[in-house]
Amino acid sequence: AYLALFSVAAYMISLLLCRYLVKRIALDTLLMAALVLGVLSGFIALALSFFHLHGVIYLVLIMSLFAFSVGMIFPTANAGVLNVFHHRAAIASALMTFFTFGMTGVFSWIESHYNVLSLWPPAIGITITSLIALVSFKLLSRAR
């Protein structure tokens, strides 16, 4: 349980870093960089799984890298939604939080039913969700 501290610390550090970067970098650029980092963490996890490098330390490292990217994605995406729906800021923020934690619960439940000694389930989950987020962002940014 104490190994989760590394992921939480990575998330908190990225939140603090995002606070300063959002003032200097455009919102879309920051979000794109965070999404690419999320996809990269998924590909690293898949590579580790492919070479049979399974273990708790690898899982902690991958989850920490992914948590770092999520720590930048969540506030940046939330700010983008609030810019669009500024007249309904409370509802938009509540929906963002609801869907984020709802999907986290669903994926946690799914992954809890797999072999925890293998890195494949989290690697596939991280890669798929990161790629969906990246493609969605690219498609939605073109639509604007």
Secondary structure as GFF3:
##gff-version 3
##sequence-region A 1 144
A	DSSP	alpha_helix	4	21	.	.	.	ID=ss1
A	DSSP	alpha_helix	27	50	.	.	.	ID=ss2
A	DSSP	alpha_helix	56	84	.	.	.	ID=ss3
A	DSSP	three_ten_helix	86	88	.	.	.	ID=ss4
A	DSSP	alpha_helix	89	111	.	.	.	ID=ss5
A	DSSP	alpha_helix	120	143	.	.	.	ID=ss6
###
